[in-house]
């Protein structure tokens, strides 16, 4: 939920091998990552990236990362999807949601670089073992390039496995921008990506 803990011991990657090489993403192709266990079972996630050009994908250990306009100080996007160890069970979901709220709120109370502008956590309407998060952060210092207010906006899907206790999956879709570069379609793009998620839990 707030820490990535990759399951490296006795696990192997599903699909492509983990590496740091970059590759352009085909917008119409599902992206998948996960782990396979010795008993033949598997766990992971697949999703459909935004239907637009310019996304570059890497596969860090245990997950997948996609970036567009990486390094831009005024307008960039990123999708980070990974496995993690949960610090609270997904059942009941109300407790899971409250833990997410507490972790994020307490984390940003101590953060000197960002303050929370908007924050919501709800049960996912499609998948009962998942929570959806919307987080809008304002950077304390304005952009040096434009002197505009800077934002980091995230839409997140946070889920737990039904078959593997304590195992979780998260997908975070970021848009980092200055006021004049806000993508008015970002919320819809994020909704489409989160709606496309399929959990692999076999």
Phi and psi in degrees as a GROMACS rama.xvg file:
@    title "Ramachandran Plot"
@    xaxis  label "Phi"
@    yaxis  label "Psi"
@TYPE xy
-117.377  0.0400521  UNK-2
-131.87  134.215  UNK-3
-85.6655  123.956  UNK-4
-128.366  103.459  UNK-5
-79.7835  141.413  UNK-6
-93.1354  87.0817  UNK-7
-92.7344  -30.2751  UNK-8
-70.1986  125.35  UNK-9
61.9592  20.3702  UNK-10
-120.638  152.042  UNK-11
-127.725  153.177  UNK-12
-71.1088  145.492  UNK-13
-88.8535  144.4  UNK-14
74.7059  -136.018  UNK-15
-67.041  150.274  UNK-16
-68.5282  150.394  UNK-17
-68.6289  130.15  UNK-18
-159.841  170.841  UNK-19
-104.278  6.61791  UNK-20
-69.0202  144.466  UNK-21
-89.8124  149.695  UNK-22
-148.314  138.939  UNK-23
-67.3113  144.124  UNK-24
-94.2917  134.165  UNK-25
-82.756  116.516  UNK-26
-56.2644  -28.7511  UNK-27
-92.5276  5.79001  UNK-28
-108.909  132.739  UNK-29
-66.136  142.149  UNK-30
-105.24  133.915  UNK-31
-131.215  145.875  UNK-32
-147.9  165.02  UNK-33
160.396  -162.082  UNK-34
-136.121  152.93  UNK-35
-119.183  133.808  UNK-36
-94.799  162.845  UNK-37
-62.5185  -26.3646  UNK-38
-82.4585  4.04589  UNK-39
94.6713  -9.30139  UNK-40
-79.3077  165.921  UNK-41
-145.738  160.911  UNK-42
-148.506  143.019  UNK-43
171.545  -160.443  UNK-44
-149.302  147.622  UNK-45
-134.898  150.296  UNK-46
-155.942  164.072  UNK-47
-105.33  117.418  UNK-48
-65.0788  167.775  UNK-49
-56.8536  145.781  UNK-50
-83.405  70.8379  UNK-51
-157.022  155.528  UNK-52
-80.89  163.423  UNK-53
103.63  -2.56713  UNK-54
-83.5838  134.919  UNK-55
-118.961  130.87  UNK-56
-111.827  140.088  UNK-57
-127.173  162.907  UNK-58
-124.829  83.9158  UNK-59
-66.7359  161.061  UNK-60
-54.9908  124.527  UNK-61
87.1625  3.44755  UNK-62
-166.491  -158.553  UNK-63
-146.58  145.805  UNK-64
-133.159  131.629  UNK-65
-124.194  136.644  UNK-66
-132.647  148.251  UNK-67
-133.781  129.498  UNK-68
58.4663  40.8692  UNK-69
-56.8734  135.328  UNK-70
88.745  -8.20215  UNK-71
-68.0463  129.109  UNK-72
-78.4336  -8.27983  UNK-73
-120.603  -17.3688  UNK-74
-166.044  103.24  UNK-75
-145.48  158.686  UNK-76
-131.788  153.627  UNK-77
-152.49  140.798  UNK-78
-119.547  122.517  UNK-79
-121.407  117.762  UNK-80
-128.137  136.644  UNK-81
-161.55  165.502  UNK-82
-91.2173  154.931  UNK-83
-156.188  163.678  UNK-84
-92.4441  127.324  UNK-85
-77.208  144.467  UNK-86
-99.9651  4.74417  UNK-87
-156.455  147.01  UNK-88
-65.533  157.632  UNK-89
-82.6161  -6.45734  UNK-90
-124.882  122.046  UNK-91
-77.419  148.55  UNK-92
-61.5266  -30.4508  UNK-93
-60.4318  -38.939  UNK-94
-68.4791  -39.8908  UNK-95
-59.5412  -45.9759  UNK-96
-64.5135  -42.8544  UNK-97
-63.8233  -35.708  UNK-98
-66.0103  -42.1703  UNK-99
-59.874  -47.4587  UNK-100
-58.6356  -45.7147  UNK-101
-64.7807  -46.0573  UNK-102
-60.0729  -45.3127  UNK-103
-71.0077  -45.6921  UNK-104
-60.8936  -48.3277  UNK-105
-65.7429  -36.2328  UNK-106
-62.3415  -42.7683  UNK-107
-84.138  -13.653  UNK-108
-64.2049  -29.3352  UNK-109
-97.3604  -1.47065  UNK-110
-86.5541  125.03  UNK-111
-88.9562  -9.17079  UNK-112
-99.4254  -27.8146  UNK-113
-130.348  152.373  UNK-114
-130.414  148.719  UNK-115
-75.9156  126.185  UNK-116
-99.0937  -33.6722  UNK-117
-155.024  147.418  UNK-118
-158.965  128.058  UNK-119
-148.276  138.68  UNK-120
-130.953  126.219  UNK-121
-135.454  162.198  UNK-122
-70.115  136.694  UNK-123
-63.3245  130.481  UNK-124
-69.6846  -18.2202  UNK-125
-95.7155  -35.0179  UNK-126
-135.256  113.699  UNK-127
-66.89  -16.1269  UNK-128
-93.9044  13.8217  UNK-129
-127.027  153.152  UNK-130
-118.644  146.164  UNK-131
-107.818  137.007  UNK-132
-125.346  136.904  UNK-133
-122.267  125.277  UNK-134
-134.679  123.104  UNK-135
-115.111  118.532  UNK-136
-112.879  136.986  UNK-137
-105.197  129.487  UNK-138
-74.2269  137.73  UNK-139
-64.3115  -42.1021  UNK-140
-93.5623  134.77  UNK-141
-68.8316  167.209  UNK-142
-62.0058  131.99  UNK-143
-68.9611  -30.363  UNK-144
-73.1884  -41.5456  UNK-145
-120.555  -8.93678  UNK-146
61.1023  21.1108  UNK-147
-91.5511  161.292  UNK-148
-64.8129  142.129  UNK-149
-113.604  141.28  UNK-150
-130.188  149.798  UNK-151
-127.277  111.895  UNK-152
-111.035  137.927  UNK-153
-133.284  140.136  UNK-154
-119.003  129.417  UNK-155
-130.653  140.52  UNK-156
-114.323  120.291  UNK-157
-120.649  119.519  UNK-158
-131.645  161.108  UNK-159
-123.638  151.227  UNK-160
-77.0544  142.251  UNK-161
-82.5497  -28.5474  UNK-162
-99.376  -23.0855  UNK-163
-119.69  97.9973  UNK-164
-58.2827  131.19  UNK-165
86.0851  -4.53391  UNK-166
-93.1784  135.219  UNK-167
-134.718  170.754  UNK-168
-138.243  141.356  UNK-169
-136.838  145.297  UNK-170
-126.886  124.192  UNK-171
-119.33  125.32  UNK-172
-111.476  112.963  UNK-173
-103.914  145.292  UNK-174
-131.155  116.779  UNK-175
-111.471  123.796  UNK-176
-156.789  162.236  UNK-177
-94.3593  166.173  UNK-178
-50.5817  -43.5446  UNK-179
-78.0837  -9.96395  UNK-180
-106.631  9.74321  UNK-181
-59.5811  131.628  UNK-182
-86.2934  110.695  UNK-183
-64.7828  -17.308  UNK-184
-97.1922  5.125  UNK-185
-60.4536  -44.9676  UNK-186
-58.6558  -40.7479  UNK-187
-70.284  -40.3983  UNK-188
-60.1744  -44.5075  UNK-189
-64.7954  -41.7356  UNK-190
-59.5327  -42.9168  UNK-191
-63.6103  -41.3174  UNK-192
-65.3592  -48.1753  UNK-193
-63.949  -37.3215  UNK-194
-65.9185  -26.132  UNK-195
-80.4728  -10.8296  UNK-196
-63.2492  133.297  UNK-197
-123.535  125.097  UNK-198
-87.4388  134.771  UNK-199
-100.493  116.006  UNK-200
-146.247  66.9776  UNK-201
